[in-house]
Amino acid sequence: MTNTEPKKFNAKSVLILIITIVILFVIAKYFTTEFNRVKAFLEQAGPYAFIVAIIIYGVLGASPIPSEPLTAVLSGIFSPWKAMLVATLGNSLAAMVEYYLGGHIGNIANFSDKRAKLPFKLGQFPADSPIFLIFGRMIPAIGPKVISLTSGIYKVPLWRYIWTTFVTNLAGAALIAYGAAGLILLFK
């Protein structure tokens, strides 16, 4: 005998999702309007600048505000390889937040129950494919966010999600950090 009762509305997931999104937008708004202060703070933070920068990436990366300008600034403050490391870790932190949000979106929508009924065989979409997880992140502007949220919604295995995220974040951070460092040297 199967239970055909629909799942109950998950108010806790909705509340967590709303609170998380509001906090991210408020913090991201502060960092973008006060970017020069953030830069000055990072320059003066000494040994804590590395950790603070990773947290800033985590917030900016999980918002619609791009974090690439911060990578360019960090290439001037730190060395390119340190900027690359901070950007990789920070953007990976942001990706984990987005994965978490995607998981809550999936819970709210009861996605696991509705997946098989999606049109165009989207329920069979290989969202956990490393090829999709790596190359989908390379789509400019929306790729990383869409991949992270989709991975959370489709409940992609966490380890596969982490390593593919890290690989693409490392490659992107290297391009931005070393490209910015080259531009800084060119204009000195």
N, C-alpha and C positions, 0 to 999 in steps of 0.2 A: 504494500500500500504506500503510495507516494503522497507527499504533502504538497498540495497545489496552492496553498495559501501564499499570497504575495508577501515578500519581506516588508517589515515595517520601516517607516521612514526613519533614517538615522540622524536624529537631531544633533547628536554629539559631533559627528563628522562635519555637518554643515557649520556648526559653531566654530570648530577648530579651523576650518577652511576660511571662513569669513575673518576671524581674528588674525590669522596668519597673513592673509592678503592685505588687510588694513595696516598692520604693523610694517610689512615690507614696503608698502607705498609711502607711508609717512617717513620712514628712515631713508628711503631712496630719494624722496623729494628734498630732504634736508641735505643729503650729500651732493646732489646736483646743484642746488642753489648756493651752497657754501663750499664749492669745489676748491677754491683758493685756500680757504681755511683748512680744509682736509689735507691739502698738499703741504701747507706750512706745518700742520700738526705731525704729519708723517715724517717730515724732515727733522723735527725736533724730538720725536719719540724715541730715538736711540734704538736700543735693542728690542723695544716693544713694537716698533714700526712694522716689522714683518708680520706679527700676529694680528695687529690692528688692520693691516692691509688685507689679509686673508678674510677677516670678518667683513670688511667693506665689500670685497668681491662677492662674498656670500649673499649680502643684501642686494647689491646692484645686479648681480647675475640672475637673481630670482625675481627681479622686477623687469619691466619692459625697457629700462634704461640701459644702454650698452656700457660694458665695462672696459672696452678697448682703450678709451682715452686714459684710464687709470694705468693700464699697462704701459702706455707710452710715457706717462709721467714717471712711473716707477723705474723705467729704463734710465731716466736722467738722475733720479735720486739714488737708486742702487745700481748695480751692474746689470747688463741684459740677462745674464743667467739667473740672477736672483729675482728679477722682475718676472722672468719666465716661470720660475718655481712658484712664486707667490700667485701669479695669475692661474697657473694650473691647479694649485691647491684650492684657491678661492673659488674659481669657476666650478670645480668639482664639488665643493661645498654647496654652491648655489644649485647645481644639478641635483644634488641629494634632496634639497628643499623642494625643488620642482617635482621630483619623483614622489616625494611624500604627499605633496598637494594632489598630484595625479591619482595616487592611491585613494585619497579621500573623495575625489571626484568620482572615481569608479565605484566606491562604496555608496555614495549618495545616489548615484544613478542605477544601482544594482547591476552594474555592467556585466558581471560574471553570469548573471541569469539571462541577460538580454543579448549576449555576444553571439550566440548561435543564430539569432533571428535577424542579424544585421543584413542589409541589402548588399548586393554585389559581392557576396562571400567575404565581406570585411571581417566577419567573425573568425575566418581562417587566416587572416593576415598575419604574416610571420614577424610580429613586432619584437620578438626575442632574437631575431637573426642578427649576428654580429655585423653583417654587411649593411643591414638597415640602420643599426645603431651607430655605426661609424660614419657611413656616407650621408645619412640623413642629417647629421649634425653639420655637414658642410654646406647646407643650403643657407645662403646669406639671410641674415636678419631673423628668420623664424625657425630655422632648423633645430638649434639646440633646445629651445623651449618646447617645440612640438614633440621632439623625440623624448624629452624628459617627462612631459605630462603623459604622453602616450604610453611610455614604459610603465609609469605608475598605474595608469588605468588598466593596461593589459597584464599587469603583475609580472613583468619580465623578471627573471631570477636576478636577485640583487648583485651577486658576484659578477655576472655577465654585464650587467648595467654599469657597475663601477669600473671594470677594466676598460670597457669600450669608451666610456666617458673620459677616463683619464688619458687614454691614447689620443683622442681627438682634442682634448683641452691642451695637452702638452704640445701638439703640433701647431695649433692655433696660437698659443701663447708664444712659442718660439718665433713664429713669423712676425707677430706684432712687436715683441720685445726687441728682437734684433733689427727689425726694420726701423723702429723708432730710434734705436741707438745709432744706426747708420745715418739717419736724418739729422740727429743731434750733432754728430761729428761733422757732417757736411756743412751745417750752418754755423759752426763755431768759428 
